[in-house]
Amino acid sequence: MKNLLLSLRKNELDEVVFANRNKSYGAYALRNDYSNQLTKALFVGVAFFASLSAVPLVISAFQTKPEITDFVPTGPVILDNVDMPDRPQPQPRVAVPQIKTVANTEVTPVREIKKDKPLPTKKDFEGAAIGTETKAGTETTLSVAPPISVGPPSTTYHPPVAPPAPAEDPNVIIDGAKADVAAEFKGGINAFRQKVAQGFDTSSVDQSGMVSAIITFVVEKDGSISNIKITGANSDFNQEAERTVKSIKTKWTPAQLKGKAVRSSFRMPISMRIE
């Protein structure tokens, strides 16, 4: 009823305002239709927002949700080819042998001597190791009793030990050219050649002209020579050369390697003209 009166008052006010005027003017029509247009706009707005709110509900109603079922195994599950970590094996406890021990009593000088415990005798120390208490057990040669191990035995790291160097053979013969100091004859190699030429008997060789051979021998550590061999085309010449070299008694200075005298080989060519 109140709204109706307000509406009538508004219409009368419009008639007064637009009296004796052209009512076909747009302002008069707008003022008369204002309430109707406002009501229409209100309903249209409410319907629009209601439709927006209903769209998600409609979409969710048409969508099919996947059914989720819990997997319950009906029997034991067997896994193949699965690497399981190796469990550490428990270390066996090392049984400590019960050995005979004797307590090493420390005597501290005091004014008043109190004999709480008897001192160990010489017989107690026989076959016993020094420990924290005196007790009977198996006699041992240990000087100190080993500690009691409760847990697994401890591993002690031992660094690798290099193998011992092979012992040098004292009788090995080295090449004279590889020695630190080569073997040498007193006066030099020419003096040795001269001695060979002086002692050589050419009459024992049944050949004339130039004859040659190769003399090889070993200079021993004491300077003497051994293993004399003559290599040549004339056997008579070879035999006489070997006899001549053996007849020379003058000793050589032996070769040296790392500051020590060693056996060394020596090679010398020899040539003679026999007439």
Secondary structure as GFF3:
##gff-version 3
##sequence-region A 1 275
A	DSSP	alpha_helix	2	17	.	.	.	ID=ss1
A	DSSP	alpha_helix	26	62	.	.	.	ID=ss2
A	DSSP	beta_strand	101	103	.	.	.	ID=ss3
A	DSSP	alpha_helix	122	125	.	.	.	ID=ss4
A	DSSP	beta_strand	129	131	.	.	.	ID=ss5
A	DSSP	beta_strand	173	175	.	.	.	ID=ss6
A	DSSP	three_ten_helix	176	178	.	.	.	ID=ss7
A	DSSP	beta_strand	184	185	.	.	.	ID=ss8
A	DSSP	alpha_helix	189	199	.	.	.	ID=ss9
A	DSSP	three_ten_helix	202	204	.	.	.	ID=ss10
A	DSSP	beta_strand	209	219	.	.	.	ID=ss11
A	DSSP	beta_strand	225	232	.	.	.	ID=ss12
A	DSSP	alpha_helix	235	247	.	.	.	ID=ss13
A	DSSP	beta_strand	252	253	.	.	.	ID=ss14
A	DSSP	beta_strand	255	257	.	.	.	ID=ss15
A	DSSP	beta_strand	260	274	.	.	.	ID=ss16
###
